[in-house]
Amino acid sequence: MGDDEPEPQPPRILSSEHPFRGNLINVRVDTVETAGGASMREVVEHRGAVLLIALDDYENVFMVRQYRHPVGHVLLELPAGTIDEGEQPEVCAVRELREETGFRPRSLESLGGFFLSPGYSNEYIHLFLATGVEEAPLETGDEEDLRALRIPFDEALRLIDNGEIRDAKSIAALLLFARRRNMA
């Protein structure tokens, strides 16, 4: 597609309803008008989330192992979490790192972000680099059962290659950061 071609235009929304409202997500169903006529679009609404690449002084990356009910597997992932109502992404990032690993960063740098799955969800993930970590556990009383661990950064990349890291957001973040490190 050339630069001189017009951008695709959003369809006109004819109606919108919420058949489900939950604690983590809402489901919205829009009836839209496109060039081909009216059609339905199902949208998962999400407040947004944070994802952290947290490195210790030895270039180990903090990761968590946790059971993910929707897929029925224990996954190896970067620390992450949903932004609370009215919470700033930076505040959420520090809270989530403390909750999931027991450490807080002395330095937090935004690395941008990305949409998780824009074909059906509006969830946006804010990506942060956390360095200078120090112990600072935060008791949550949360029902999450997870295990925090530290993995050499290069080993994490190998775990992507051999299929041991299967979480898309963690894969995207680790590869993005690896690319940026190699370009510096």
Stockholm file with secondary structure:
# STOCKHOLM 1.0

chainA/1-184         MGDDEPEPQPPRILSSEHPFRGNLINVRVDTVETAGGASMREVVEHRGAVLLIALDDYENVFMVRQYRHPVGHVLLELPAGTIDEGEQPEVCAVRELREETGFRPRSLESLGGFFLSPGYSNEYIHLFLATGVEEAPLETGDEEDLRALRIPFDEALRLIDNGEIRDAKSIAALLLFARRRNMA
#=GR chainA/1-184 SS CCTTSCCCCCCEEEEEEEEEECSSEEEEEEEEEETTEEEEEEEEEECCEEEEEEBCTTSEEEEEEEEETTTTEEEEECCEEECCTTCCHHHHHHHHHHHHHSEECSEEEEEEEEESCTTTBCCEEEEEEEESCEECCCCCCCCCCEEEEEEEHHHHHHHHHTTSCCCHHHHHHHHHHHHHHHHC
#=GC SS_cons         CCTTSCCCCCCEEEEEEEEEECSSEEEEEEEEEETTEEEEEEEEEECCEEEEEEBCTTSEEEEEEEEETTTTEEEEECCEEECCTTCCHHHHHHHHHHHHHSEECSEEEEEEEEESCTTTBCCEEEEEEEESCEECCCCCCCCCCEEEEEEEHHHHHHHHHTTSCCCHHHHHHHHHHHHHHHHC
//
